[in-house]
Amino acid sequence: MRPFDYARAASSADAARLAREGATFIAGGTNLLDLMKLEVMTPSRLVDVSRLDLAEIEATDAGGIRIGAMVRNSDLAADEGVRRNYPVLSRALLAGASGQLRNKATTGGNLLQRTRCYYFYDTAMPCNKREPGSGCRAIGGVNRLHAIFGTSEHCIATHPSDMAVAMRSLDAEVEIENAEGRTRRIDLGAFYRLPGDTPHIETVLEPGDLITAVVLPPPGGDRQTYRKVRDRASYAFALVSVAGVMALKNGRIAHASLAFGGVAPQPWRDEEVEHLLQGEEPSLPLFQRAADALLADASPQEGNAFKAPRLKRTLVAVLSELCGVKA
Amino acid sequence: MTLHLKMDEPVDRDRLEDMVQGVIGEPIDRPEGELKVTGRAPYAMEQLPENCHHGVLVRSTISKGRLADLDKTTIEALPGIRLVVTDRRLLRNPAQGMAGEAPVQETDNIHFFGQPVALVVAETFEQARHGAQRIVQQLQADTKVVVNPDDPEAEIETPRKKQASTGDLDKAMREAAFTVDQHYTTPGHVSAAMEPHASLASWDGDSLTLHGSYQMLRFNRAELADALGIDEDKVRILAPYVGGGFGSKLGIAPEAVAAAIASKELGVPVAVAMTRQNVFEMVLRRSETSQRIRLAADKEGRLIGIGHEALVSNLPDESFSEPVTQATPFLYRGENRLIGHRIARIHRTPAGSVRAPGEAVGLTALEIALDELAEVSGIDPVELRLRNIPEEDPSQGIPFSSHTLAEALTTGAERFGWESRDPKPGTVREGEWMIGLGMASAARVNMLIESKARVTLTSEGRAVVETDMTDIGTGTYAVLSQLAAEMLGLPMTEVETRLGDTGLPPASGSGGSFGAASNGTAVFLACEEIRRQICEKLTCEPDDLTLKDGHAIVGNRRVPLAEMLDGAELSAEGHTEPGDAEDKVRQATYGSYFAEVAVNAVTGETRVRRMLGVFAAGRILNAKTARSQCLGGMTFGIGMALTEELLHDKRDGHIVNRDFAEYHLPVNADVPQIDIVLLEERDRWANPLQAKGIGELGICGAAAAVVNAVHNATGVRVRDLPATLDKVIGGL
């Protein structure tokens, strides 16, 4: 591990000031510490934001909730309001990591966790995300875990979060305080950047920006689920996952928002698929069309071609479950 | 005094049956268990002296070539750096099990990706790790390097001694009523001991003390001394607690030699712990296997021919090759038999012993093939196996020492409710889940290894057992204490067992499931000698002496041992070694596995719902630790069936999944209720305890039961393990 300085932020303004000078935030540290030990990330200065007063879950005037960036994953999953109104989020959180990790991991940190690409984790390997311009060794290598949407010739890594997938299906916004103390909100979809030719830049965060909260609007539907497909029953990242939030009215789909994990550099959403479902009568053929539409853009690698049919079937199963259609 | 026994003949008298203390076989807790679960049992890295320095091994980042230079100046200025060791005595990789001499020592010729090339020593572990990460290597990579066993340019070795053929298999296949001819593949595995390899070295003059994490200390001492070029009697290894081995700690490993060299040079103790990534790359892996199995059966399902040909891999100069076909010569009948063994010489992390080398992967493939034969012949899988149990070893024409496969099969079938299974695949459905049952036989060769132990009866009437044997989590402390307590008529609290110190009598070591029986026999013999000495004191015949609860009883006399000893102590050594018994009979352990799985029709995910293992391994010395061994083996069986796989990059052979996040061992949620039944058995050919090894039996074929259940659930036959969801659903 490269030697580093450590400072504890007294306030978000304090944190932002330190970050602008080049420090890296640490909260739960469940991912960052591992990466520092391996020297995949080598910050010279850490600012501990874990004690900032950002650990509340509050109701918003709009009827939604504001989740403080320091709310632990365990606490968020267990929150009564979240379990009642946003069960997709609770389920996604509990599908991730392990109990011990969820006790440490924070909401803001979860959004910023790094990919699990094997080549990113090995400093002997070229990786454009770790070392811009060095190349992507995952292309043509072992890429069972990798993305089928949104990739580029420079990077095919996935974003590993379950939580973020559920949040994307809930139209979450990320609340960010910048170094000047101004707060802005960005839709979670716009928060992440696709790799393109700069896979090392993963979000729109600027130096000094601190995630202070995630804001959820009132749920768009009361039919919610998160389904994760993985290589073992716990403590494994999603091969594919589907977060679904739906509402039915008069036998027709009044709301459908769907997000997909394990398949893209960010929690993936496809408006065309949702549009296709909107206003329609739920049926298996409709769900099949939706799944076909989703996968039309897929560009798998040799090692992860199985993800496309897996995602199709999982999506159809989730839609069937949420709409009460017998598969 | 030493009582010696060479196992040339069966030992008909079951001496332990004569004893009355009543502790042998009982499910007694580990005496050291409380220390372990409260964190007070000191493992190798948990007793570091104040002035200790830390070393971290530097890995090569090419697969083959030369280390032209290591630029030490690139890290010399970093904080805390004290030394960079580039010494001709450093090990390329760990010694193979029971080598007793140093493995290949070279660090400037690179033979595999991740090979240790140097040691960086600093004041703290993190400083050393930073130095090892930052040091600049000048490497000359060979332009051509073969890293895949299926590369057409791979050199394939066909060792003459490992091929065998009797009868005419091709003819049997032509004449058979039912045949199977299939290829099966299993991936490489890592041992995955919880405690990574770690050594703390310190010198007193020219004498070395090494606190390490090793399985076979008498061999390890010889290997370490040979590597360093010093006399064995100048080396003492201490390993009282070992956090799992599974074969990976059989032989001395690079960190031990590096720690010793660095400590000598710096004049302070040096600790070298491997990181998890080091363990994946630098410690011997289980070879991947490619197996062709041919089965020829008559119309009643009786085998007339078995062919089992395996391709495994290793570095060009490593002697070990995964003994895939080890159980095939004797498990089933069949007069026409062909055994083939080939080794691809490739440049990956070298291969060695991992969790039941041979049967774990070989029997798994054979037992999937048996299931395929059951399918084509329409004979129930249990019945098919019952029809094929041979009366004697069909390859050597010698009798079995004992044989319990039939009982294990019938007991297991009854306990599991096997008769409820619908042989037609894909018939039981619960919502999205397809339910299936599968089974397989278990078998593992049994061995006795030369072993010594000393037992002292102190003047207070307590017993002390001393040997350089190890307890790698298996229960050695418990079973050796139980043996002494039973033989000397003492409560467990009056027996102390001291292990893991090369200053004590040399034992078999832990490996190949032979530790408890081999070293237990040495303890038994020492106790027999002490009993003889007690008889001398009491002037009675051995058969007239009863020892119980700390008293000697002869006729109507009952004397406390301390009183009888009258201030003196009695001490004796036991010494056992293998003899002609090995050649006169076929010794093995047997069992059966039954599994119920649910396969998700949407995702292809498999969940094991319940599992049963029925095993016989001669006398069971401790019902609790024996059961735990079986649970562990079957858990690894679930991993082998469904999740575990070393992933190599085909371009350079390097292992890409080098941690427990991406190398998928089964986690709690993957492991269902597992029931274990231990059958009553005695094997008089094995040793005077009539006990056999049980450590590895639980994994030898377990994966096949799961994979066969997946077939029963879905109709999908996975022959390329692990049966990950893409392979299962791909077949639907």
HADDOCK unambig.tbl for C-alpha pairs under 7 A between the chains (distance, minus, plus):
assign (segid A and resid 1 and name CA) (segid B and resid 126 and name CA) 5.53 0.50 0.50
assign (segid A and resid 1 and name CA) (segid B and resid 127 and name CA) 6.98 0.50 0.50
assign (segid A and resid 1 and name CA) (segid B and resid 129 and name CA) 6.33 0.50 0.50
assign (segid A and resid 1 and name CA) (segid B and resid 130 and name CA) 4.98 0.50 0.50
assign (segid A and resid 2 and name CA) (segid B and resid 130 and name CA) 5.77 0.50 0.50
assign (segid A and resid 118 and name CA) (segid B and resid 656 and name CA) 5.80 0.50 0.50
assign (segid A and resid 118 and name CA) (segid B and resid 657 and name CA) 6.48 0.50 0.50
assign (segid A and resid 124 and name CA) (segid B and resid 61 and name CA) 6.14 0.50 0.50
assign (segid A and resid 141 and name CA) (segid B and resid 649 and name CA) 5.75 0.50 0.50
assign (segid A and resid 142 and name CA) (segid B and resid 649 and name CA) 6.00 0.50 0.50
assign (segid A and resid 229 and name CA) (segid B and resid 603 and name CA) 6.61 0.50 0.50
assign (segid A and resid 231 and name CA) (segid B and resid 643 and name CA) 6.51 0.50 0.50
assign (segid A and resid 231 and name CA) (segid B and resid 724 and name CA) 6.61 0.50 0.50
assign (segid A and resid 232 and name CA) (segid B and resid 643 and name CA) 6.77 0.50 0.50
assign (segid A and resid 232 and name CA) (segid B and resid 666 and name CA) 6.97 0.50 0.50
assign (segid A and resid 232 and name CA) (segid B and resid 670 and name CA) 6.60 0.50 0.50
assign (segid A and resid 233 and name CA) (segid B and resid 669 and name CA) 5.54 0.50 0.50
assign (segid A and resid 233 and name CA) (segid B and resid 670 and name CA) 5.52 0.50 0.50
assign (segid A and resid 234 and name CA) (segid B and resid 667 and name CA) 6.70 0.50 0.50
assign (segid A and resid 234 and name CA) (segid B and resid 669 and name CA) 6.09 0.50 0.50
assign (segid A and resid 236 and name CA) (segid B and resid 661 and name CA) 6.80 0.50 0.50
assign (segid A and resid 306 and name CA) (segid B and resid 726 and name CA) 6.04 0.50 0.50
assign (segid A and resid 310 and name CA) (segid B and resid 603 and name CA) 6.25 0.50 0.50
assign (segid A and resid 313 and name CA) (segid B and resid 602 and name CA) 5.88 0.50 0.50
assign (segid A and resid 314 and name CA) (segid B and resid 602 and name CA) 6.27 0.50 0.50
assign (segid A and resid 314 and name CA) (segid B and resid 603 and name CA) 6.60 0.50 0.50
